């Protein structure tokens, strides 16, 4: 039953039933049924026996006009039809179509304004009782039975209207939650891209600027090299930020904005040698080894693999005293494996480099971002200290 009501509330047919053409057809059907369900003047109930056919048709059309406003003013339309039932009782014309329409309007009103529907349903049952008790030969018990049946139908209409309303509210809340999750996912993606794009370059710039400050007076040539490295890294970072911001702007449907110039493509494994060259300028030699037959991978795999290597190397520059680190990229038939290892400040590369201060750049989002990237691609990720010293990051991405 619950599944049926759920399908009913989300069905396109329910939406179709509330469209304007169907409202127009309902008003026409109501105008047609009014004279057919009205007692005959022969019964002595109708007080205007001299009313002609055309006058009767005009009267029925006028009485059906309020139905056309049901989508905008459901409570007002319900009150108008309820008033027609009272007028019908006063004039001796008691068409059954009025109460059928009241029940239908009660269900529709319950889906829009439940409190007004409750008050209207009680008023409709009372009008049915008073209307029937004035019929010749009807007793109070007969009128109460008739009003009871009307109450049952009002209750059924209330249930269906309430289920539709609750389901609509649920779907609206679900839509808002889905939209919020989409926004949050996009924010996390942008945060990862910004972190991966900027953190590595800023780490290298920090190392080079510190080295330049220490030797600016004693070794001008090394100072010049450090400043050149800072300039090169800054330009590359600026281009990366322009690429990211340009991609975000292109996602906005703004025709007035001029089309951005083509920007450099996102990072890929082909950029690893260039990454190693930049990192060497910061005092860390990166030895890259390739295993397997190199082949193009899906763009998301290429980007994620490069970002993982970039972030791992950045962590070596920032947080490790190692002078060297090893990057291994292995191509397999079902994916690609990545491993970044450093030996710490007591490795084979000689005495360790000076470490960063504890509070410099230590956001803690690097490992989290790498793990999120691998998880989104249904891969495997591990990171931790090595027993023999240093740190190891390993990831496997299916492709």
Protein Blocks (a to p, Z undefined) as FASTA:
>chain_A
ZZmmmmmmmpmklmmmmpmklmmmmmmmmmmmmmmmgccfklomamclmbcfklmmmmmm
mmmmmmmmmmmmmmlmmmmmmmmmmmmmmnopacfklmmmmmmmmmmmmmmmmmlmmmmm
mmmmmmmmmmmmmpghiafklmmmmmmmmmmmmmmmmmmmmmmmmmmmmmmmmmmmmmmm
mmmmmmmmmmmmmmmmmmmmmmmmmmmmmmmmmmmmmmmmlmmmmmmmmmmmmmmmmmmm
mmmmmmmmmmpccfkbccdddddddddfklmmmmmmmmmmnopacddddedjdddddfkl
mmmmmmmmmmmmmmmmmmpcbfbdcddddddfkbccdddddebjmbfnopcdddddfkgo
plolmmmmmmmmmmmnopacdddddfkgpjdddddddZZ
